Amino acid sequence: MLRFLIRRISVIVPTFVAVTFLSFMLIHLVPGDPIETRSGERGIAPERLTELRHQFGFDQPLWRQFLHYEQQVASGDLGTSIVTQDSVWQEFLQLFPATVELSVCAILFAVLIGVPLGVIAAVRRGTAFDYGLMGVSVTGASMPIFWWGLMAILLFSVMLGWTPVSGRISDAMFVEPVTGFMLIDCWYSDDAGACRSAASHLVLPMIVLGTVPLAVVARMTRSAMLEVLNEDYIRTARAKGLSAPRVVVVHALRNALIPVVTVIGLQVGALLSGAILTETIFAWPGVGHWLVESVQRRDYPVVQGGVLLIASLVMLVNLGVDLTYGFLNPRIRR
Amino acid sequence: MSDTAIAAQTAARMPSGLRLFWRSFAENRGAVLGLSVMVVLLLLAVFADVVAPHSPIQQFRDHFLTPPMWQQGGTAAFPLGTDDVGRDVLARLIYGARLSLLIGISVVTLSLACGIVLGLTAAFAGGLVDTAIMRLMDIVLVFPSLLLAIVIVAILGPGLFNAMIAVAVVTLPSYTRLTRAAALSELARDYVTATRCAGAGRLHLMFNTVLPNCLAPLIVQATLGFATAILDAAALGFLGLGAQPPTPEWGTMLAGALQFYQRAWWVLAFPGLAILLTVLAFNLFGDGLRDALDPRLKQ
């Protein structure tokens, strides 16, 4: 296990350096001089430009700039936003809980609905329910979620008036940010109205972001269940006279869930892609929305820092998933 | 009866590969449906000039936000209504099909070609080259695909062409990995060794001997990649980073609808429906193709 751990982590380090290199190159590949971009429309005197270039180290050779950047990253300095003048790391920390809250709820939604549906479809293979679910599932997996989100707003918020259009909580409410997770903070503040408001703001984005994972989870559960239900030990369990629900849930589902958990682990990157779109549509104050805005405002230090942070995050999650498997299944450790 | 006659008779009874494939493919009704939608889309795209009732950029100054023909205030001249500057939604959708198919073909061709070359190189060269290529692909995979596409567009500048390049880069790793894996398993086979002993050059071995036997999974991936390409390019268009107005690209049309959709549902509903149907058709077709080409994967 220790060798497995060391090997996995030793792969992560070069990948991380390569990712920092990419995010470092970003600012150099973007058209226009970083200093001139920073000075905006007014332009800048040539002497001042040379001075600033020297001050920020842009007159140094590229490799030395890269080393300097690595040092900065290692000491936790990810630069400052051109627009707000705040530190990128601080901004990220402030917005990140919103993205986590939305993503976790979306995954829970997908799993809690997708797994039972997949199980039922597998047990009733070939019935109308099975065909119907598979049809809906392939449609869900093909869904352009930016459109799906807008249609949901149009139907549930504008026409039916059930849910608010955007944001995390009603403007009239204020909840002391303790954890940054709105639902938990509301729970903490013991304010039933705030809880309701936060939940009603969350439900639509959650469903929209959870749609594609839901479709994937339902499909995966169904096919994994079908495979497991054909195994000998299931026949044995049935022959022993166990009740059908016990065979399906206790014996089959437990083994069928292994590939399903893999798929969920692999969804993290896709989920963050989806979060970019969902947050943009619902004006959800998370990191996806923040990054899209920064690209549109040409706030390149934010794009650079944000991309690096998100890529590192995906790497860490992947590592975590890998290690969990190694722990659960010794055969993978090779 | 002579041997040749028996051989001929067996040949007549044996269905050809294509027919076998079609029989297996046609069993899957969803796949046939997907194929039909694809054919209709292709016809619409090719004959857009003939089929479309209006030009996609012509503005009818006295028809702003006209509802579809079946709603009150609608007119048969604009079956699916008009947008905020009086352009016919149906005409824009039909011309948009042309763009979407173009996006799909360009992205898949670019990505598939680069992926095949990189994957075969990795499989044949092995060692350091293999590690370098596959590590690079791993790095691309570390970024959420849409985020990486956004960053690439931020570097290259917004526009349809740059968006297509961005999506092609993002989808490259799947083709590279697939080609490498398939090529590695073929390389271990005797026929490859035989061809090598017969004196075949490395390029001949790569592209003429091994590649044709790796094609089945690549074709399936390319079909599914078509769907991804259209979806991602539309998402970039929606974020204002893909095709720029007044190009009738479906995602860009949705971005344009943002200010009006609460009053005029049709400017929102139809372009999105077009994206959904197209992506769905390619996904259904791809699934059917996989089942027909590789019966082992059939569930």
Chai-1 contact restraints between the chains, C-beta under 6 A:
chainA,res_idxA,chainB,res_idxB,connection_type,confidence,min_distance_angstrom,max_distance_angstrom,comment,restraint_id
A,T15,B,I139,contact,1.0,0.0,6.0,A-B,restraint_1
A,A18,B,I139,contact,1.0,0.0,6.0,A-B,restraint_2
A,L29,B,I155,contact,1.0,0.0,6.0,A-B,restraint_3
A,V30,B,I155,contact,1.0,0.0,6.0,A-B,restraint_4
A,V138,B,N283,contact,1.0,0.0,6.0,A-B,restraint_5
A,T139,B,L280,contact,1.0,0.0,6.0,A-B,restraint_6
A,S142,B,V279,contact,1.0,0.0,6.0,A-B,restraint_7
A,S142,B,L280,contact,1.0,0.0,6.0,A-B,restraint_8
A,S142,B,N283,contact,1.0,0.0,6.0,A-B,restraint_9
A,P144,B,L231,contact,1.0,0.0,6.0,A-B,restraint_10
A,P144,B,A234,contact,1.0,0.0,6.0,A-B,restraint_11
A,P144,B,G272,contact,1.0,0.0,6.0,A-B,restraint_12
A,P144,B,I275,contact,1.0,0.0,6.0,A-B,restraint_13
A,F146,B,A235,contact,1.0,0.0,6.0,A-B,restraint_14
A,F146,B,F238,contact,1.0,0.0,6.0,A-B,restraint_15
A,W147,B,L254,contact,1.0,0.0,6.0,A-B,restraint_16
A,W147,B,G272,contact,1.0,0.0,6.0,A-B,restraint_17
A,L150,B,L268,contact,1.0,0.0,6.0,A-B,restraint_18
A,V158,B,Q262,contact,1.0,0.0,6.0,A-B,restraint_19
A,S223,B,Q299,contact,1.0,0.0,6.0,A-B,restraint_20
A,G269,B,P144,contact,1.0,0.0,6.0,A-B,restraint_21
A,L272,B,P144,contact,1.0,0.0,6.0,A-B,restraint_22
A,S273,B,P144,contact,1.0,0.0,6.0,A-B,restraint_23
A,S273,B,S145,contact,1.0,0.0,6.0,A-B,restraint_24
A,S273,B,L146,contact,1.0,0.0,6.0,A-B,restraint_25
A,I276,B,L146,contact,1.0,0.0,6.0,A-B,restraint_26
A,V292,B,L239,contact,1.0,0.0,6.0,A-B,restraint_27
A,V295,B,I150,contact,1.0,0.0,6.0,A-B,restraint_28
A,V295,B,A154,contact,1.0,0.0,6.0,A-B,restraint_29
A,V307,B,V151,contact,1.0,0.0,6.0,A-B,restraint_30
A,A311,B,V142,contact,1.0,0.0,6.0,A-B,restraint_31
A,A311,B,F143,contact,1.0,0.0,6.0,A-B,restraint_32
A,V314,B,V142,contact,1.0,0.0,6.0,A-B,restraint_33
A,M315,B,V142,contact,1.0,0.0,6.0,A-B,restraint_34
